[in-house]
Amino acid sequence: MEYKNHMKLEFDSKSQNEAFARVVVASFATQLDPTLEEIADIKTAVSEAVTNAIIHGYEDRLGIVRVICNIQGNELEILVEDEGNGITDIPQAMEPLFTSKPELERSGMGFTVMETFMDEVRVYSEPGKGTRIRMVKKFKSLVAE
């Protein structure tokens, strides 16, 4: 039988919570016996997704960020969701070096970083309703039940 597990984390859109989310997801991923490099990849991708939700999704107001993780077999699915501003033009937002916040000295590389470190990245968004980023990381080893 294929191994499955699920976890959900919800927190205020405060930059202090980004590190917390990164560590929680990395800890959850340890069930898949990842390498140190794979853990670093996951932490970096989660950090970028959560930071985007805080800075771009909610801007200067407080909201809720959700991180949902699902393990199925040797795959880790990570969903990062907000109910913030949403993205008007997803392809443009995903272009390297594009940023809607140049005054904050943002590099515009968040989605590129996520795509570099994860096996799959999909962005779903609707202006005024929020954004959902779905990332998948595949592992070589299968988890033992």
N, C-alpha and C positions, 0 to 999 in steps of 0.2 A: 504494500500500500504506500502511496506517495505521501511524504511528509508535508504537513501544512501547519501554519501558525499565523497569528494576526495580532496587531497591536495598534492602539490609537492614542495619540498625545494631542492635547489641546492647551494652548497658552496665549497670554496677552502678546500683542504685537510690539514688544519692547526688544530693543537690540540685545539686551542682556540675556534674553532667552534663546538666542541663536546658538550659543555654545552648548546650552543644555540640550536642545533638540539634536544637535550633531552627535553628542555623546550617547544619548538614548538610542538613536538609530544604529550607531556603530555597535553598541552593546547588544541590541536585538539581532544584528547581522552575525554575531559570533556563533550562532547556532549552525551556520553554514561553513564553519571552519575556514574563514577567509585568511588570506595572507595579510601581512602588515600593509603591503601596498594597496590591496583591495579595501582594507579598512580606511586608509587615508583617502582613497578615491571617493568612497561613500561619504565620509565626513566633509570633504570639500564640496561635493555636489549638493548635499543637504544644506550646508552653510550658504551656498549661493541661492538656492531656492527659497530658503527661509528669509534671507536678507532681502531678496526681491519682494516677497510678500510684505515685509515690514516697511521698506522704503518706498516701493512703488505702489503696492496695493493700498496701504493705509495712509501713506504720507505722514502728516502731522497729527493724525487722530488714532485713538486706541481701537483695536479690533481683535479678533480672534484668528489665530493661525492654527490649522490642524495638520498633523503629520500622521499618516496612516501607513503602516507597513504590513505587507503580506508576504509570507514565504510559501512557495508551492514548489515542491521538488528542490531543484538547485537554483531557483530564481528568487530574488528579492525584489518586490515591487514597492516603491516609495511614492506616496502621493503627498504633495504639499499644497494645501488649499487656503485661500483667503476669501473673504466676502467684500473685498475692497473695490478699487476703481475699475479693475479689469483692463484688458489690453485692446486697443482699437485695431492695431495692425500687427498681428502675431508674426508674420514673416519678417517685417521690418524690425520688430523688437528682438528677433533672434539673430539678426545680422551682427557679425563681429564688429565691435567698436561703436555700435549704436547705443546711445543712452538718452533717456528723457530727463535726466538730472545732471547735466554737465556742471552745474554750479556746486554740486556735492562731490566733484572730482571722481565721479563713477567712471569706470573703465569701459563699460559696455560689453564686457566679456562674460557675464554671468551664464547665459545660455550656452555659449561656446564651451565654457568650462564644464558645465553639466554634460554636454554631448561628448566631450573628450573623456570623461571619467566613467560614464555609464554606457551600457550597451544599447539603451533605447531611451529617448526623451520625447515626450509629447506634451504640448501645451494646449489647454482648453481655456477659453476666456470669453467673457461677455462684458462689454463696457457697463459699468455701474453695478455689476453683479458679482464680480470677482474672477479669480483665476485658479486653475488646478493644473499643477505640473505632475506628470506621471513619469517616473524614472524606473528603469529596470536594470538590474545587475545580475549577470549569470555567473555561477560559480562552477568550477571544474568538479569539485568533490560533491558527492551527495551526502546529505545529513543522515545520520543514523537515528532511527526512531527510538 
